[in-house]
Amino acid sequence: MIRFTIALFAVAFLVTPLRAEDKAKAAERDMKALQGNWTVTAAHRDGKKLTDAERAGDLLLTGLVIENDKVQLKFKADNAIDWYFELNPSVTPKIAKIGEQNDKKSYVLYAVEGDKLTIIYMPKEGEDRNKLPAKLETKPDDGAYMLVFERAKKK
């Protein structure tokens, strides 16, 4: 019994650093995949696809420019906001914290698959990670926004 207990602790001790290493590799892989210019191709709120006219009342986000851990949010009126982000790809769905460098951050869900990026955020409750949807989708009356981006083609 003592040998089994010692073996169990040894395995647990060896596996734990691997998980931390895997988490770092996943964050590095996602960080690399996110780099570049992204254009909004679709927007959804409360489970419904929105038109640009329906989005006009909101700040009309048209794209993102991501460089290292910085993201520039581009808006229709040629305005831009520079924010920072941190990734947590070790949970499902993946989570990022985003906001001004020395200010409160909001949580968003994200998925990056090749040249497609999907982000879900809660405009009213973004600082509470527990208010995020359990899946990368919006549902009627959930208050979530989902933006789908396509990587801009290099000229």
C-alpha positions in Angstrom: 0.0 0.0 0.0 2.9 2.4 0.8 4.5 1.7 -2.6 1.2 2.5 -4.3 0.8 5.8 -2.4 4.4 6.8 -3.2 3.9 5.9 -6.9 0.6 7.9 -7.0 2.3 11.0 -5.5 5.3 10.6 -8.0 2.9 10.4 -11.0 0.9 13.4 -9.7 4.1 15.4 -9.2 5.4 14.6 -12.7 2.0 15.3 -14.5 1.3 18.7 -12.9 4.2 20.5 -14.5 3.2 19.0 -17.9 -0.2 20.6 -17.6 1.3 24.0 -16.8 3.6 23.5 -19.8 0.7 22.5 -22.0 -1.3 25.6 -20.9 1.7 27.8 -21.8 2.0 26.1 -25.2 -1.7 26.5 -25.9 -1.6 30.2 -25.0 1.5 30.7 -27.3 -0.2 28.8 -30.1 -3.4 30.9 -29.9 -1.4 34.2 -29.5 0.4 33.4 -32.7 -2.8 32.4 -34.5 -4.5 35.7 -33.5 -1.8 38.0 -34.9 -2.9 40.2 -37.8 -5.8 42.2 -39.2 -9.4 41.0 -38.8 -12.6 42.2 -40.4 -16.1 41.7 -38.9 -18.1 39.5 -41.2 -21.1 38.8 -38.9 -22.6 40.0 -35.7 -25.2 38.3 -33.5 -27.1 39.3 -30.3 -29.5 37.4 -28.2 -29.4 34.5 -30.7 -30.2 36.6 -33.7 -28.0 37.7 -36.6 -27.7 41.5 -36.8 -27.5 43.8 -39.8 -25.2 46.8 -39.9 -28.3 49.0 -39.6 -29.3 47.1 -36.4 -25.7 47.5 -35.1 -25.6 51.3 -35.9 -26.9 52.2 -32.5 -23.9 50.5 -30.9 -20.3 51.5 -31.6 -20.0 49.8 -35.0 -16.9 47.7 -34.7 -15.5 46.9 -38.1 -12.2 45.2 -37.3 -9.3 44.4 -35.1 -5.6 44.7 -35.5 -3.7 42.3 -33.1 0.0 42.6 -32.5 1.5 40.7 -29.6 -0.7 41.2 -26.6 -2.2 44.5 -28.0 -5.5 44.8 -29.9 -6.7 47.8 -31.7 -10.5 48.0 -32.1 -11.4 49.8 -35.3 -14.8 51.5 -35.7 -16.7 52.7 -38.7 -16.1 56.3 -37.9 -12.3 55.8 -38.3 -12.0 55.8 -34.5 -9.8 53.3 -32.7 -9.2 52.1 -29.2 -6.0 50.4 -28.1 -6.4 47.6 -25.5 -4.4 44.7 -24.1 -5.4 41.1 -23.6 -4.5 37.9 -21.8 -5.5 34.5 -23.0 -6.7 31.5 -21.1 -7.0 28.6 -23.6 -7.0 26.0 -20.8 -10.8 26.2 -20.3 -13.6 25.4 -22.7 -14.7 27.6 -24.3 -11.5 29.6 -24.3 -11.4 32.9 -22.4 -9.5 36.2 -22.8 -9.3 39.2 -20.5 -9.4 42.4 -22.5 -9.2 46.1 -21.6 -7.0 49.1 -21.0 -3.5 48.2 -19.7 -3.9 49.6 -16.1 -7.7 49.4 -15.8 -10.3 46.7 -15.2 -10.5 44.0 -17.8 -13.6 42.4 -19.3 -13.9 38.7 -20.0 -14.7 37.4 -23.5 -15.0 34.0 -25.0 -13.0 33.3 -28.1 -12.2 30.7 -30.7 -9.7 31.0 -33.5 -9.8 28.4 -36.4 -7.5 29.3 -39.3 -8.7 32.6 -40.7 -11.9 32.7 -38.6 -12.1 34.4 -35.2 -15.2 34.3 -33.0 -15.6 36.5 -29.9 -18.5 36.6 -27.5 -18.8 39.4 -24.9 -21.3 40.6 -22.4 -21.4 44.4 -22.6 -23.2 44.9 -19.3 -21.5 42.2 -17.2 -18.1 41.8 -18.8 -16.2 42.0 -15.6 -17.9 38.9 -14.2 -16.5 35.7 -15.8 -19.4 33.7 -14.5 -21.9 35.7 -16.6 -20.3 34.4 -19.9 -22.3 31.8 -21.8 -21.3 28.1 -21.3 -20.9 27.7 -25.1 -19.7 29.8 -28.0 -23.2 30.9 -29.0 -25.8 33.5 -28.1 -29.4 32.7 -27.1 -32.6 34.7 -26.9 -32.5 37.4 -24.1 -29.0 36.3 -22.9 -27.5 39.8 -23.6 -24.5 38.3 -25.3 -22.9 39.7 -28.5 -21.1 37.4 -30.9 -18.8 38.8 -33.5 -17.3 36.7 -36.3 -14.1 38.0 -37.9 -12.2 36.9 -41.0 -8.5 37.5 -41.3 -7.8 40.3 -43.8 -6.0 39.1 -46.9 -2.5 40.5 -47.3 -2.1 42.8 -50.2 
